[in-house]
Amino acid sequence: PSARRITSTSVESVLEAIFHPEQSAELANIDQPRIDESTIQLPQKQEQEIATELVVLSLGPIQSFTTGPLRLLLICDGEQVLSAQVEAGYAYRGIVPAMIQVDWQQALHIACRLDPLAPIASQLAYVRAIEQLQGWQPLEPVVRLREAALALERAANVFWWLVRFANILADASLTTRSYRLATRFADHISQCWRQAPSTWVLPQYSVSAPAVAGTTETIAQLGQIADELEPMKRRLERKRLFALRTHGIGVLATGRLEAADVSGTVLQASKHGAGDIQSRLIARLEAAMSDLHVAVETLAAGESAPAHVANWEVAAGTAHVMVRGPRGDIGLHLESSGGEKPVGVEWLRPSAALLLL
């Protein structure tokens, strides 16, 4: 603070500027007041029954309620947010440059780090793109087993999101219930796979379902958790205090979401509901129920496919795939020259579209 830079080249001139700053033309120019061109346009304030004042809040870039660096500039009228400016990009990890500098197999481990909360979705997108370049179509049992692992990952994201959301709302009963449900689900997931999905979601690799699926009791427990979500959803729809804090708030129109290429439960809540916070919560719970039923059905069937080893030889060409992740569609455009590593990588992140809103 208060540091100053001067361009004097001799020790004598520097000392003279320090001890006699009033005689230094350079320091006098530095001390002149500067005009800050950055201004905030406050919206028109409407008279209300209860008088409030406009407040400008700058939150971040490190904030306890966000999972990463993010800055929010909010203009609030009481508890109502009139406008929001989102600044992202504080953490640049260089996923794309790193992937084109290593071979195909090493790039898989980097792709898994695209979304730390959804590594299976990112890995599956990369594997599907490679198989598309190879011209290889996985068998139906392999596809269903991969989709089961992806569905369980999406459901886990919903459970832990619900815990965080209930905590923000300061709803003690919902926080406690959602936390117990999320921890139960996490315990069953750890027992569900004999081998982690990261070990068998590989290009052209196939393994039998009994080799990776959990016990019958574990699968039944996952079904019970899915059945518990329906009464929770109905209770939240009827809870008056919860509706007062979520119904009609944060409404997003379907056309606006489609124009911004938003996908996932946010778009579904606007298409089939009111598009507010309450409808987005209900849409997430319904998506979790559907994912759990699909995963339980696949794991209980125990379908097998002929064993096939992984293949990392990639022909020249381009591939474009989409995978439904927890927050929307994860897209990947992959280019190959037929060499040992990719030459072009472009990711479509679902959260990036939401930031534009």
N, C-alpha and C positions, 0 to 999 in steps of 0.2 A: 504493500500500500504506500502511496505517495512517492513511489520510485520515479525517477526522471532520467531520461537519456539525452545527453548532449554530445555534439559532434566535435568538440575541441580535441586537438591532436597533441598538445603539450601539457605537461604536468602543471606548469604555471597557470595556463589558461583555465584548467579545470579547478585549481584551488581558488583562483580569482572568482570564478562563477559560484563556488560554494560559499565563500565568505562574504561576497558582495552580490547576492542574487538580484538586488534591485537595479544594478548596473548592467546585468546581462540581458541583452535583447532576446537571446534564444529562450531563456527561462521565462521572460516576460510573455513571450508568445505562447508558451506551454500553459501558463497560468490563466490565460484568457478563457472565459467560460465558453463551452461548446454547446451547440444546439443539438438535442437528441431528436432525430426525425421519427423515431419509433413512437407511435401513439396508438391508443386503444379507442376505438369508436364504441361508445356506450349506446345501447339500444334505447329507444323511447320508453320511458317508464309510465305505466298506467296506474292511475289512482285506485287504490284498493281500500277495503274496509279497515284492514289492519295495516298501518303505515310501516313500510320497510325501506331499506336503502340498498342501492346497488353495491355489490362487493366484488372486487377482482381478486381471484385466488390463483396463485401459481404453485402447482403441486409437482414435485419431482425435481430432477429426473429420477431420483431414488425415492420411492414411496412404499410404505409397508403394504398397501393393498394391491400393488402391481407385482407381477412375477419377474419383471425385468426393468431396465432403464426406460422411462417414459415420462415426458413432461406434458402436463395439462394446464392450459390457461383458461380458467373458467370465469364467466361473469354471471353472478347469482343475484337473484332478487328474493331475499329470504332463503328458503330452502329450494327454490326453483332455479334450475340452471337455464339461463337464457341463451347462452352461446358457449361453445367449447372449441378450443384450438388445440390440436394434438400434434406434438412434435416427437417423432420416433427417429431411430437411426443412431442412437447414442452408443450402441454396441455393435460394431461391425466385425463379424467373425470370419469373413472371407471364405464361405463354404464353396462357392463356385470356383474361384482360382485354385483352391486346394484340391478340388476333385480332378481338374484337368492336368494336374502335375504328377499324379500317381496312377498306378495301373488300375484296371477294372475292379479287382478284388479289394484293393486298399480303399478305393473310392466309396465302396459300400459302407465302411465304418464312418466315413465323413458324412454320407447321406443320412445316416441314422441320427445325426446331431442337428439336422435341420430344425426339427421341433423336439426339444428335450422331453416334452410331455406326450409325444406320439412317435416314438422311434420306429414302431412296427409299420405305421402308415408310410413314413418316409422310405423305409427299407423296401417295402412292397412296391412302391412306385418305381424305385430304381431297378428292382428285379424284373418287374413287368416290362420296363423299357428295354432292358437287355434282351429279354426273351422275344420281344417284338423285333428287334434287330436280328436276332438269330433265326427268326421264322419258326419258333417253337411254341406250340400251344399246349399248356398244361392240361392234364386230365381233370375231369370233373371232381373226383375226390380230393385232389390236390387244391383245386380252387376253393372248395368248400372249407377245407381245413385252414387255409390262409384267411378266408373271410371270417372264420370263427375267432381266430386270434385277433384280427382287426376289430371285430365287434366287441370283444371283451375289453380291448384297449379303449375304445370309444366310451363304453359304459363306465369304466374306471374314471375317465376324465369327467364325466357327468357327476359322479358321486363326490369327488373331491371339489369340483366347482360348486356343488350345492353346499358343502360345508363352509366354503369361503364366503359364498353369497349370504347364507343365513347368519354368519358372524357379522358381516357388514350391516345387515338389517337389525342386528342386536336382538334377534329372535332366539331366546335361550332354548326353548323346547325344540324348535326346528334344528338348531345347531347340534344339540345333543343327539337327536334321533338320526340326523344325516351322518354325523360322525360315527356313530355305532354301525350304521349300515355300510359306510365306506370302509371301515376297518375290517368288518366281517368279510366284505367282498375281497379286500386285499389278501386276507388270510386264505380264502378259498382259491384265489388266482395263483398264489404261490404253490398250492398243491395240485393245481389243475394240469400243469404241463410236466411230463417227465423229462422233457428237453425244452429249453427255452426257444420261443419262436425265432429268435435271431440266429439259431444254429441250423434251422431247416427251411427258412424263407430265403432260398438261394436260387440262382438261375438254373432251371431244368432239374432241380433237386426235388425228389419226392420220397416220402417215407410213410409208412402205414400209420393210420390213426391210433391203433393201440400202443404204438411205440412212443407217442407224444401226449396222448390224452390222459387225464387223471382217472381216479377211481369213480365207481358208480355213485358212491355217497357224495363225493365232491360235486359231481355234476348235478345231483339232486338238490344240494344246498344252493347252487346257483339258480336253479329254478324257483326255489322258495324266495330268494331275494327278489327275483323278477315279479313274483306274485305280490310282494309287499309294496311294490311301487304304485300299484293301482289305488289302494286305499289312501296312500300318502298324497297322490295327485288329487283325489276327490276331496280330501280334507283341506288342502291348500286352496282349492277352488271355492270352498264354502267359508273359509276363515275370513271374517270381516276385517280384522286388524291387518292381516296380510294384504288383502285386496286394497285397503286404503293407501298402502305404501307402494303398490305395484300396478294396480289397474289404471289404465289410461295415461300412464307415465312412460316417456321415452318411446312414443309411437313412431314406427318406421314404415313408410308406405312401400308396397310391393314394387311399384315402378321404380322408385328410387334405389331399392336394393338391387333389382335386376340391372339397372343402368351402371351400377358400380361393380357388377359381377360378384355379388355376395351370394354365398351358397350355404348349405347346411341348415341347422335348426333355426337360425335367425330368419332366413328366407321362408322357411316352412311356417313359422309363427305368424308372419304377415300374410301368407297365402291362405292359411286355414284358420286364422284367429284375428285378434284385434291388432296384432303387431306391437303390443306394449310389453312391458317387463314381465307381467304375469303370464302372457301367452308364450313368451320365449322360455320361461321356466317350465311350463306345461309341455311345450314341444320337446324340451330336453329330456324330461322324464319319460315321455312317450317313446322317444328315440332309444333311450336306455332299455326300456322294457322290450322293444322290438329286437334290439341287438342281443339281449340276453336270451330270448326265446330262440333266435337263430343259432346262437352258439351252443346252447344246451341240446338242441335238436341234432346238430352236426356231431357233437362229441358223443352223444348217446348212441348214434347210429354206428359209430366205429368203422366207417368205410375204409377200405384199404386200396392202395394203388401200387403198381409194380415199382420196386425200388429203382431209382435212377440217380446217378452221381451228378454233382454240379458241373456246369460247363461255363468257362470264362472266355471262350473264343468268340469274339464279336465281329460280325461282318460290317462292311461300310454301309452307311445309310443314316436315316434320321428316324426317331421314334417320339411319339407324343402320347402320354398316358395320364389318366386322372384316377385318383384314389380318394375315397370318402374318408376324411379324417375327422377328429373330434370337433373341430371348429369350422369345417367345410371341406371343399374339394382341394386336394393337394395335387398340383399339376407339375409335370416334368417333361421338358423338351430335351432330348439327348441326341447328340450327333457323334458319329464314329467314322473314322477314315480307314477302318480295318486294322488299325494298329493295336498297341498294347494298352492304350489309355484313351479316354474320351477326349474329343477335341472341342466340344461345345456342350454346355450345360446351362439350362435356364429353368428356374423353379417358379411356380405359381403358389404363393403363400396365401391361405384364406384370410389370415388376420390382416394382411396388408390392405385388402379391399375394405375391411371394416374401419380402418383408420381414416379413410377418405370421407366417411360419413360424419 
